[in-house]
Amino acid sequence: MASTMTSREFNQDSGRAKSAAADGPVVITDRGRPAYVLLTYSDYEKLVGGTVTMIDLLALPEGVEDVELELPDRKTDYGRAMDFD
């Protein structure tokens, strides 16, 4: 269950906010409106689906090595020669 604290309370007692985040998200308000949410890192990872590295992003899916690509014919017509005289 989410708990709520004002930004002033958060600034004065961040330890209490961290303890409360262990039990669930902590909504931090600014002038009475929700402005921030404090989560434990494990809850954050669950929310975003874990950590993704650059290698994960560049990795090709399994089975892609069996796909054959049709390459276009090489261009042999490069236009006409330029006369710079």
C-alpha atoms as one frame of an Amber mdcrd trajectory, in Angstrom:
protein
   0.000   0.000   0.000   1.310   3.443  -0.893   2.038   5.964   1.820   2.167
   9.723   1.414   4.411  12.406   2.831   4.937  16.057   2.069   8.157  17.274
   0.498   8.912  19.081   3.781   8.529  15.814   5.738  10.708  14.063   3.175
  13.442  16.710   3.499  13.340  16.506   7.290  13.229  12.711   7.591  14.395
  10.881   4.474  15.176   7.839   6.624  11.487   7.428   7.440  10.692   7.718
   3.734  13.199   4.972   2.897  11.749   2.737   5.599   8.228   3.348   4.301
   9.368   2.548   0.734  10.342  -0.931   1.922   6.608  -1.559   2.455   5.475
   0.040  -0.829   5.654   3.208  -2.884   5.859   6.550  -1.077   4.067   9.429
  -2.783   5.777  12.740  -2.044   3.553  15.754  -2.417   4.506  19.297  -3.295
   1.960  21.939  -2.292  -0.654  19.259  -1.764  -0.238  17.578  -5.153   1.553
  14.299  -5.881   4.949  15.194  -7.329   7.308  12.235  -6.819   7.243   8.553
  -5.971   9.947   6.841  -3.931  10.429   3.121  -4.634  12.944   0.516  -3.638
  15.252  -0.370  -6.500  13.832  -3.895  -6.729  10.298  -2.463  -7.075  11.583
  -0.086  -9.755  13.157  -2.991 -11.679   9.859  -4.881 -11.535   8.089  -1.806
 -12.859  10.422  -1.258 -15.823  11.134  -4.919 -16.516  14.655  -5.253 -15.177
  17.901  -3.759 -16.343  18.780  -3.702 -20.011  22.341  -3.344 -21.216  23.565
  -2.052 -24.556  24.535  -5.631 -25.434  20.950  -6.741 -24.769  19.661  -4.030
 -27.083  22.080  -4.955 -29.881  21.630  -8.715 -29.594  19.889 -10.460 -32.454
  17.025 -12.790 -31.615  17.619 -16.546 -31.799  17.070 -18.111 -35.205  17.942
 -14.968 -37.132  21.068 -16.666 -38.487  18.804 -18.910 -40.577  17.207 -15.977
 -42.401  18.476 -15.421 -45.932  18.630 -11.893 -47.210  18.263 -10.912 -50.830
  20.877  -8.329 -51.597  20.203  -5.831 -54.372  22.346  -5.897 -57.495  25.423
  -3.741 -57.271  25.105  -0.489 -59.126  27.389  -0.415 -62.120  26.091   2.718
 -63.838  27.727   5.664 -62.125  26.599   8.318 -64.612  28.780  10.156 -67.060
  32.289  11.399 -66.483  32.723  15.068 -65.566  34.844  17.354 -67.709  36.491
  19.936 -65.446  38.349  21.799 -68.259
